[in-house]
Each structure stands twice: as structure tokens, then as C-alpha cells.
Amino acid sequence: MGAPQTADTNYYTTLLALTASQYREQLQDNVFNNNAALLLLKEKSMVSAQVTGEMLQVPILIGKNETVKSYSMYDTFDVTPQKGVVNAYVKMANYGGFITISDDELDTNSGKEKIVNVLTTKIMQCEESILAEINDNIYKDGTGNSAKNILGLAAMCEASATPGAYMGVTNAINWVNKYETCTAAQVISGLTDLYFKCTDGREAPDIILANTNFVTAYETANRATSGVSISYPNAKLADAGFISLNFKGIPMVLDKSLDDNDSGGAGKAFMLNSRFLGLPLKEVGIGDFVKSGNQFAKTAGMSYRLQLLTDKRKRQGVIVLS
């Protein structure tokens, strides 16, 4: 074999370790900045979850405290334990891949800069592939790959008038998400109806994630109303390279990953309240490069552990164009 195996093995091992270590520091930012939904969640989400073994424990509200009332003097109160708060449990989702660089590649690209360039390209390739998978899965229902995928928005915001269980919890009144359907011509009134379904006082949606057909319908409806082309960029998203419009001051972000995950095909958007969303990110990393057991090469694993969840599902909604 070439120089990596005979001349200076320690040098190459150290160089691979340093390159991976330097890139490792970027990974957590990259997972968010690659996706509009994750970028907004990073900035706004407030829900935390407690890790209990392999599970995330999430306290959720599905009812009110029935002991609350007005009173005077020595009025008595009902002290019956209340059942409006329950714990939901969900597993973290693991995503990963392996980076391999052969001894021949190290030999052919001798010299520090060439090796760093080759290795960085391979790391980026693995990272982009993992992020593309997460970006795709965030709009699905979590049942893919034997239910190992992230519990995505299709599970949280079921496109049905009678949504089922989410995170193992079923409640027909205080837990199910909101749902709206309309034609493309009715998109503004449909969004308005969904907005008020998801709103209670100051608890109002602040994120809309939409596919191409939905954004096209919304822009067409606005143009027909105003008579001019519209452009309502959200500064935070525009700086990050994402296309967005506004509805009632809420950024409406175009995410083409939702194009591939809209089974109806006519148009779909999720209207979310980030106050009740959480995105626990427990682990992001690249392992050390080690010699492969059956190849003349060195390999390192890259992994992400995260999950998407809500503790107030009834404040989240979905709208589908019919």
C-alpha cells in the first residue's frame, strides 16, 4: 500500500481527527440552517422534554383545572386531584451515516490541503444526505422505516376532521389538531378560518410551512386582490436563503420537501404555534476515524438524535387544498 500505511500513519490519523473535530463544531448549526422549519423552531420553540431512559417525557395539557372558581370568605374548594395534565412519551429519532476514506485516496491526495479537501467533501456529502432525510421525514407521520423516523408534522397535524392519537394520547376535545380544507380560490378565507380555530387570546399561530401549490395559490389570490405582484419577505428567513410570504404577519415558508409528502397533490400547509412546539436535539457528532475491519480504509460515523413534539396539539393546524 501507499504512504498512509507505511510512511507516516500517525500523521494521517492525526490529520483526519483534526479535520473531523473542526467540522464537528458546525454540525448543530447546520442541522437547523438547512431547513426553514427547523430554523424557526430553533429560534422560537419553548417546549422542553425530560429524558427518561430511551424515552422523552412530555407533560401535556388536555383539560382545565375544575377546582378554579370565584370565592369569598370561607368558601370551600374541591380538592379532588385534577387529570388535565398527563405525560406523553416518545422516543428520540436517530439518523446517521458513515464516512469512509481509503488508503489509496490518502496516498493519491498526499499533502495536507488535498487530504483536508477530500475529507471535508466526504463529510459534507454525508451530512447533507442525513439532513435531506430529516427534512423529508419532518413532514411525514413517523411510521416509516419500522417507526424509527422522526414523529413528523403529518402525525402532529393529521389532515382529517377526526384526528387520531398522537404520542399515545387520544382526546377528542382538548388534544386533537385543527383541520381545514378549501379550494385554491378560497385559500385566503381557508387560512383565516384555520387561524381562528388555532387561536385563543394571545395563543396564535406564528409559523406556516407550505408546499409549492399552496404558496402559488396564496400568491395568486393576493395578486388578484391587490392587482400587483407581492413580495413579503421575512428578514430572518430571507437572510437564511428561504422564500417566504406573510399571512396576518405570520411567515409563510415555501418548503419543497412538502411537495413530495403531500399525497393529495393539490396543496398543503401547516399552521403552527411555536410556543407549544419542541425540538429536542440530544446528540450531534462525528466519531473518530478508525481502520475498517475488512477494507484498506478508515471510517467514521456521523449521527443526529432529535425529535419533534408539541405539548398543546390543539393549537397546531393543517390546511389542504381540494
C-alpha positions as CSV (number, residue, x, y, z in Angstrom):
1,M,0.0,0.0,0.0
2,G,1.0,3.6,-0.2
3,A,2.4,6.1,2.3
4,P,-0.6,6.3,4.6
5,Q,0.1,2.8,5.7
6,T,3.9,2.7,5.6
7,A,5.4,6.2,5.9
8,D,3.5,8.3,8.4
9,T,0.4,6.6,9.7
10,N,0.3,8.8,12.8
11,Y,0.3,11.9,10.7
12,Y,-2.7,10.9,8.7
13,T,-4.6,9.7,11.7
14,T,-4.0,13.0,13.4
15,L,-5.0,14.9,10.3
16,L,-8.2,13.0,10.0
17,A,-9.0,13.6,13.6
18,L,-8.3,17.3,13.5
19,T,-10.4,17.8,10.3
20,A,-13.4,15.9,11.8
21,S,-13.0,17.8,15.1
22,Q,-13.1,21.2,13.3
23,Y,-16.2,20.2,11.3
24,R,-17.9,18.7,14.3
25,E,-18.4,22.3,15.7
26,Q,-20.6,23.2,12.7
27,L,-22.9,20.3,12.8
28,Q,-25.5,21.6,15.2
29,D,-25.9,24.9,13.4
30,N,-26.1,23.1,10.0
31,V,-29.0,20.8,11.0
32,F,-31.1,23.9,11.7
33,N,-29.9,26.3,9.0
34,N,-30.6,23.7,6.3
35,N,-34.4,23.7,6.9
36,A,-36.8,26.5,7.3
37,A,-39.0,24.6,9.8
38,L,-36.0,23.7,12.0
39,L,-34.6,27.2,11.7
40,L,-37.8,28.8,13.1
41,L,-38.2,26.1,15.7
42,K,-34.6,26.7,17.0
43,E,-35.4,30.4,17.4
44,K,-38.9,30.1,18.9
45,S,-39.8,26.8,20.4
46,M,-40.3,26.7,24.1
47,V,-41.3,23.2,25.0
48,S,-38.7,21.1,26.8
49,A,-38.8,17.3,27.4
50,Q,-37.3,15.2,30.2
51,V,-35.2,12.3,29.0
52,T,-36.2,9.1,30.9
53,G,-34.1,6.2,29.5
54,E,-34.8,5.9,25.8
55,M,-37.9,8.0,26.0
56,L,-38.8,11.7,26.1
57,Q,-41.4,12.5,28.8
58,V,-43.6,15.4,27.8
59,P,-46.2,16.9,30.2
60,I,-49.3,17.9,28.1
61,L,-52.5,19.8,28.8
62,I,-55.7,18.1,27.8
63,G,-58.2,19.8,30.2
64,K,-58.8,22.5,32.7
65,N,-58.4,22.6,36.5
66,E,-62.0,22.2,37.6
67,T,-61.3,23.4,41.1
68,V,-61.0,27.0,39.9
69,K,-63.9,29.4,40.8
70,S,-64.6,32.7,42.3
71,Y,-64.9,32.7,46.1
72,S,-65.4,34.8,49.2
73,M,-64.6,34.4,52.9
74,Y,-64.7,30.8,54.0
75,D,-66.0,29.1,50.8
76,T,-64.7,25.6,50.4
77,F,-62.9,24.2,47.4
78,D,-63.0,20.8,45.7
79,V,-59.6,19.3,46.3
80,T,-60.0,16.3,44.0
81,P,-56.8,15.6,42.1
82,Q,-57.1,17.0,38.6
83,K,-56.5,14.9,35.5
84,G,-56.0,17.8,33.0
85,V,-52.2,17.2,32.8
86,V,-50.8,13.8,31.6
87,N,-47.4,12.7,30.5
88,A,-46.8,11.6,26.9
89,Y,-43.8,9.6,25.9
90,V,-41.9,9.4,22.6
91,K,-38.6,8.1,21.5
92,M,-35.8,10.2,20.1
93,A,-35.2,9.5,16.4
94,N,-31.7,8.6,15.3
95,Y,-30.2,9.5,12.0
96,G,-26.7,8.5,10.8
97,G,-24.3,7.5,8.1
98,F,-20.7,6.6,7.7
99,I,-17.8,8.4,6.0
100,T,-15.1,6.3,4.5
101,I,-11.7,7.4,3.1
102,S,-9.5,4.7,1.5
103,D,-5.7,4.4,1.9
104,D,-5.4,4.9,-1.9
105,E,-7.3,8.2,-1.6
106,L,-5.0,9.4,1.2
107,D,-2.0,8.3,-0.9
108,T,-3.2,9.9,-4.1
109,N,-4.1,13.1,-2.4
110,S,-0.9,13.4,-0.5
111,G,-0.4,16.8,1.1
112,K,-2.4,18.3,4.0
113,E,-4.6,20.6,1.9
114,K,-5.6,18.0,-0.6
115,I,-6.5,15.4,2.1
116,V,-8.5,18.0,4.1
117,N,-10.4,19.0,0.9
118,V,-11.3,15.4,0.1
119,L,-12.3,14.5,3.7
120,T,-14.3,17.7,4.1
121,T,-16.2,16.9,0.9
122,K,-17.0,13.4,2.1
123,I,-18.1,14.8,5.5
124,M,-20.4,17.3,3.8
125,Q,-21.8,14.6,1.5
126,C,-22.8,12.5,4.5
127,E,-24.2,15.5,6.4
128,E,-26.2,16.8,3.5
129,S,-27.7,13.3,3.0
130,I,-28.7,13.0,6.6
131,L,-30.2,16.5,6.6
132,A,-32.1,15.7,3.4
133,E,-33.6,12.6,5.1
134,I,-34.6,14.6,8.2
135,N,-36.0,17.4,6.0
136,D,-38.1,14.8,4.2
137,N,-39.2,13.0,7.3
138,I,-40.3,16.1,9.2
139,Y,-43.4,16.2,7.0
140,K,-44.3,12.5,7.4
141,D,-46.1,10.7,10.2
142,G,-43.1,8.8,11.8
143,T,-44.2,5.3,10.7
144,G,-41.5,4.9,8.0
145,N,-38.5,2.6,8.5
146,S,-40.3,0.5,11.1
147,A,-41.4,3.6,13.0
148,K,-37.8,4.8,13.5
149,N,-38.3,8.1,11.7
150,I,-38.9,11.4,13.5
151,L,-42.6,11.9,14.5
152,G,-43.3,14.4,11.9
153,L,-46.0,17.1,11.2
154,A,-48.3,14.6,9.4
155,A,-48.7,12.9,12.8
156,M,-49.0,16.0,14.8
157,C,-51.4,17.8,12.4
158,E,-53.4,15.0,10.9
159,A,-55.3,16.0,7.7
160,S,-58.6,14.7,9.0
161,A,-61.8,16.0,10.6
162,T,-61.4,13.3,13.3
163,P,-57.6,13.1,14.1
164,G,-56.4,10.0,16.0
165,A,-53.9,9.6,18.8
166,Y,-50.7,11.4,18.9
167,M,-47.8,10.5,21.2
168,G,-50.1,7.8,22.6
169,V,-52.7,10.3,23.8
170,T,-56.3,10.4,22.5
171,N,-58.7,13.2,23.4
172,A,-61.5,14.3,21.1
173,I,-61.8,17.8,22.6
174,N,-58.7,19.3,24.1
175,W,-55.9,17.4,22.3
176,V,-56.7,16.9,18.6
177,N,-55.2,19.3,16.0
178,K,-57.3,21.7,13.8
179,Y,-58.0,20.9,10.2
180,E,-59.3,22.9,7.2
181,T,-59.9,22.3,3.6
182,C,-60.7,24.7,0.8
183,T,-60.3,25.3,-2.9
184,A,-57.4,27.4,-4.3
185,A,-59.8,30.2,-4.9
186,Q,-60.8,30.2,-1.3
187,V,-57.2,30.0,0.1
188,I,-57.4,33.3,2.0
189,S,-60.7,32.6,3.7
190,G,-59.5,29.0,4.4
191,L,-56.4,30.3,6.1
192,T,-58.4,32.8,8.1
193,D,-60.8,30.1,9.3
194,L,-57.8,27.9,10.3
195,Y,-56.1,30.8,12.0
196,F,-59.1,31.5,14.3
197,K,-59.5,27.7,15.0
198,C,-55.9,27.7,16.3
199,T,-56.1,31.0,18.2
200,D,-57.2,31.6,21.7
201,G,-56.3,35.1,23.1
202,R,-52.6,35.5,22.7
203,E,-52.1,31.9,21.7
204,A,-51.9,32.5,18.0
205,P,-50.0,30.7,15.2
206,D,-46.6,32.1,14.2
207,I,-45.3,29.7,11.5
208,I,-46.8,28.5,8.3
209,L,-45.0,25.8,6.3
210,A,-46.4,25.3,2.8
211,N,-45.7,23.4,-0.4
212,T,-45.4,24.9,-3.9
213,N,-49.0,24.6,-4.9
214,F,-50.3,26.2,-1.7
215,V,-47.9,29.1,-2.0
216,T,-48.8,29.6,-5.6
217,A,-52.5,29.7,-4.8
218,Y,-51.9,32.1,-2.0
219,E,-49.8,34.5,-4.1
220,T,-52.3,34.3,-7.0
221,A,-55.2,35.1,-4.6
222,N,-53.3,38.1,-3.2
223,R,-52.3,39.3,-6.7
224,A,-56.0,39.1,-7.7
225,T,-57.0,41.2,-4.7
226,S,-54.2,43.8,-4.9
227,G,-53.7,43.9,-8.7
228,V,-49.9,43.8,-8.2
229,S,-47.2,41.3,-7.6
230,I,-46.5,40.7,-4.0
231,S,-43.3,40.1,-2.0
232,Y,-43.5,40.0,1.8
233,P,-40.1,38.6,2.9
234,N,-39.4,37.7,6.5
235,A,-35.9,39.1,7.2
236,K,-34.7,36.2,9.3
237,L,-35.7,33.7,6.7
238,A,-34.6,35.8,3.7
239,D,-31.1,36.1,5.2
240,A,-31.0,32.4,5.5
241,G,-32.0,31.9,1.9
242,F,-35.6,30.8,2.3
243,I,-38.5,32.2,0.3
244,S,-41.4,33.4,2.5
245,L,-44.6,35.4,2.3
246,N,-46.8,36.7,5.2
247,F,-50.3,35.9,6.3
248,K,-51.5,38.1,9.2
249,G,-47.9,38.8,9.9
250,I,-47.0,35.1,10.1
251,P,-44.2,34.0,7.8
252,M,-45.4,31.5,5.2
253,V,-42.4,29.5,4.1
254,L,-42.1,27.5,0.9
255,D,-40.6,24.1,1.6
256,K,-40.4,21.9,-1.5
257,S,-39.9,18.8,0.8
258,L,-43.6,19.1,1.4
259,D,-44.3,18.8,-2.3
260,D,-43.1,15.1,-2.1
261,N,-45.1,14.5,1.1
262,D,-48.5,15.8,0.0
263,S,-50.4,12.7,-1.1
264,G,-53.3,14.8,-2.3
265,G,-51.0,16.9,-4.6
266,A,-53.3,19.9,-4.7
267,G,-51.6,21.9,-2.0
268,K,-50.9,21.7,1.8
269,A,-49.8,23.9,4.6
270,F,-49.1,23.5,8.3
271,M,-50.1,26.4,10.6
272,L,-48.1,26.1,13.8
273,N,-47.7,27.8,17.2
274,S,-44.0,27.5,18.1
275,R,-44.8,28.3,21.7
276,F,-46.1,24.8,22.1
277,L,-43.5,23.1,19.9
278,G,-40.3,21.5,20.9
279,L,-37.3,20.1,19.0
280,P,-35.0,18.3,21.5
281,L,-31.6,17.8,19.9
282,K,-29.7,15.5,22.2
283,E,-26.7,14.5,20.2
284,V,-24.9,15.6,17.1
285,G,-21.4,14.3,16.2
286,I,-18.8,12.7,14.1
287,G,-16.9,9.8,15.7
288,D,-13.1,9.1,15.4
289,F,-11.8,7.7,12.1
290,V,-10.7,4.1,12.7
291,K,-9.3,1.4,10.5
292,S,-12.0,-0.6,8.8
293,G,-12.1,-4.3,9.7
294,N,-12.4,-5.5,6.2
295,Q,-11.1,-2.7,4.0
296,F,-7.9,-0.8,3.5
297,A,-9.7,2.4,4.7
298,K,-10.7,4.4,7.7
299,T,-14.3,5.1,8.6
300,A,-16.2,7.4,11.0
301,G,-19.8,7.6,11.8
302,M,-22.0,10.7,11.9
303,S,-25.1,10.8,13.9
304,Y,-28.0,13.1,14.9
305,R,-30.6,12.4,17.7
306,L,-33.6,14.6,17.7
307,Q,-37.4,14.6,17.9
308,L,-40.3,17.0,17.1
309,L,-43.2,17.3,19.5
310,T,-45.9,19.5,20.9
311,D,-47.5,19.8,24.3
312,K,-50.6,21.6,23.0
313,R,-51.7,19.8,19.8
314,K,-55.0,21.8,19.6
315,R,-53.0,24.9,18.8
316,Q,-51.5,23.3,15.7
317,G,-53.3,23.0,12.3
318,V,-53.2,21.9,8.8
319,I,-55.0,23.1,5.6
320,V,-55.4,21.2,2.4
321,L,-56.5,22.5,-1.0
322,S,-59.2,20.4,-2.6
